[in-house]
């Protein structure tokens, strides 16, 4: 599963932790205030993480104050659901529609990934995590041609907008 936004060279955007080792530091703010704000920088930006015995999604600001131990972590944005409430920047009925992928963490720390088959706005995608998947917190990972999953059992091998993916999270049995 595509685990967040990445650059054209496939390097992850922002904080990235793999096997407990930092690869990149968190990005704190958008460097350019001109033009529309890219999704990654929409507030609050957040971090999905898991360790051997816990999982969560926290705002980047909160992570900078108290960083949880993580075996894996990825930074993205915006947060979709924050403590069972939809992010207030999300607009019901918005025409900003595209394929989207995200991750949610439920109260019992169950991790749920979702990817839309069709174009959807942020508000409706966030509502899926809160209302249907029962996730207390959820984070947008990527959208458009960057939203992807590889799962042969489901017949899925999504191709990204430029032929590959940066950070990936997967279940290996």
C-alpha positions as CSV (number, residue, x, y, z in Angstrom):
1,X,0.0,0.0,0.0
2,X,1.4,3.4,-0.9
3,X,2.4,4.8,2.5
4,X,2.3,8.5,1.8
5,X,3.4,11.2,-0.5
6,X,6.8,11.0,-2.2
7,X,9.0,13.1,-4.4
8,X,9.7,12.4,-8.1
9,X,12.9,10.5,-7.1
10,X,10.6,8.2,-4.9
11,X,12.0,9.7,-1.6
12,X,9.3,10.1,1.1
13,X,8.0,13.5,2.0
14,X,8.7,14.4,5.6
15,X,9.3,12.0,8.5
16,X,9.9,8.4,7.6
17,X,10.9,5.6,10.0
18,X,11.6,2.1,8.9
19,X,12.7,-0.8,11.3
20,X,12.9,1.8,14.0
21,X,15.5,3.9,12.1
22,X,14.9,7.5,11.0
23,X,15.4,8.1,7.3
24,X,14.0,11.6,7.2
25,X,13.1,14.3,9.7
26,X,9.6,15.8,9.9
27,X,8.7,18.7,7.7
28,X,7.3,21.4,10.0
29,X,5.7,23.9,7.6
30,X,5.2,24.8,4.0
31,X,8.2,26.8,2.7
32,X,6.1,28.8,0.1
33,X,2.9,30.6,0.9
34,X,2.1,31.5,-2.7
35,X,-0.6,29.7,-4.6
36,X,-2.8,26.8,-3.4
37,X,-1.5,24.8,-0.4
38,X,-0.5,21.3,-1.4
39,X,-2.3,18.5,0.4
40,X,0.8,17.5,2.4
41,X,0.9,20.9,4.1
42,X,-2.9,21.3,4.9
43,X,-3.4,21.6,8.6
44,X,-3.1,19.6,10.6
45,X,-0.4,17.5,9.0
46,X,0.0,14.2,10.7
47,X,2.1,11.0,11.3
48,X,0.9,7.4,11.2
49,X,3.1,5.1,13.3
50,X,3.1,1.6,14.7
51,X,5.4,-0.3,17.1
52,X,5.4,-3.9,18.2
53,X,2.6,-3.1,20.7
54,X,0.8,0.1,19.6
55,X,-0.4,2.2,16.7
56,X,-1.6,5.7,16.3
57,X,-2.0,8.8,14.2
58,X,-0.9,12.1,15.8
59,X,-0.5,15.7,14.5
60,X,3.0,16.6,13.5
61,X,3.0,19.3,16.2
62,X,2.1,16.8,18.9
63,X,4.8,14.4,17.6
64,X,7.4,17.1,17.8
65,X,6.5,17.6,21.5
66,X,6.4,13.9,22.5
67,X,7.6,11.4,20.0
68,X,6.3,7.8,20.3
69,X,8.6,4.9,19.8
70,X,7.9,3.6,16.3
71,X,9.0,0.6,14.2
72,X,7.4,2.4,11.2
73,X,6.2,5.9,10.7
74,X,5.2,8.1,7.8
75,X,4.2,11.8,7.6
76,X,1.4,13.0,5.4
77,X,-1.5,15.4,5.4
78,X,-4.0,16.5,6.0
79,X,-5.4,14.6,9.0
80,X,-8.9,13.4,8.1
81,X,-10.3,12.5,11.5
82,X,-9.0,13.9,14.8
83,X,-10.3,12.3,18.0
84,X,-13.6,11.1,16.3
85,X,-14.2,14.5,14.6
86,X,-13.8,15.4,11.0
87,X,-11.0,17.8,10.3
88,X,-12.8,21.2,10.2
89,X,-11.0,22.3,7.1
90,X,-12.8,19.6,5.0
91,X,-15.7,21.0,3.0
92,X,-18.9,19.0,2.6
93,X,-19.9,18.9,-1.0
94,X,-16.4,20.0,-2.2
95,X,-15.8,19.6,-5.9
96,X,-12.1,18.7,-5.3
97,X,-12.6,15.1,-6.2
98,X,-10.0,12.5,-7.0
99,X,-8.9,8.9,-6.0
100,X,-7.6,9.0,-2.5
101,X,-5.8,6.7,-0.1
102,X,-5.6,6.9,3.7
103,X,-5.0,5.1,6.9
104,X,-7.1,5.1,10.1
105,X,-6.5,3.8,13.6
106,X,-9.5,2.7,15.7
107,X,-9.8,3.1,19.5
108,X,-8.6,-0.5,19.9
109,X,-5.5,0.3,17.7
110,X,-6.8,-1.7,14.8
111,X,-5.2,-0.2,11.6
112,X,-7.4,0.2,8.6
113,X,-6.3,1.3,5.1
114,X,-8.7,2.5,2.4
115,X,-8.4,3.5,-1.2
116,X,-11.2,4.9,-3.3
117,X,-12.1,3.3,-6.6
118,X,-13.6,6.5,-7.9
119,X,-13.1,10.2,-7.3
120,X,-14.1,11.4,-3.9
121,X,-13.7,14.6,-1.9
122,X,-11.8,14.8,1.4
123,X,-15.0,15.3,3.5
124,X,-16.6,12.1,2.1
125,X,-13.4,10.1,2.4
126,X,-12.9,11.2,6.0
127,X,-16.5,10.3,6.8
128,X,-15.8,6.7,5.6
129,X,-13.1,6.4,8.2
130,X,-15.1,7.9,11.0
131,X,-18.6,6.5,10.3
132,X,-18.0,3.2,8.5
133,X,-14.6,2.0,9.6
134,X,-15.0,3.5,13.1
135,X,-11.5,5.0,13.2
136,X,-10.9,7.6,15.9
137,X,-8.1,9.1,13.9
138,X,-7.3,9.0,10.1
139,X,-4.7,10.4,7.8
140,X,-4.7,11.1,4.1
141,X,-1.8,9.3,2.4
142,X,-2.0,10.2,-1.3
143,X,-4.4,10.9,-4.1
144,X,-4.9,10.9,-7.9
145,X,-2.4,8.7,-9.7
146,X,-0.3,8.3,-6.5
147,X,-3.0,6.4,-4.6
148,X,-2.1,2.8,-5.1
149,X,-2.1,-0.8,-3.8
150,X,-0.4,-4.0,-4.9
151,X,-2.4,-7.1,-3.9
152,X,-2.3,-10.0,-6.4
153,X,-5.1,-11.8,-4.4
154,X,-7.4,-8.8,-5.2
155,X,-6.1,-8.5,-8.8
156,X,-4.6,-5.1,-7.9
157,X,-1.3,-3.7,-9.2
158,X,-2.0,0.0,-9.4
159,X,0.6,2.0,-11.4
160,X,1.5,5.4,-10.0
161,X,1.6,8.6,-12.0
162,X,5.3,8.2,-12.6
163,X,5.9,4.5,-12.6
164,X,6.7,3.7,-9.0
165,X,6.1,4.4,-5.3
166,X,8.2,5.9,-2.5
167,X,7.3,4.6,1.0
168,X,5.3,1.5,1.1
169,X,3.6,-0.4,4.0
170,X,2.6,-4.0,3.6
171,X,1.5,-7.2,5.4
172,X,3.8,-10.1,4.8
173,X,2.7,-13.5,6.0
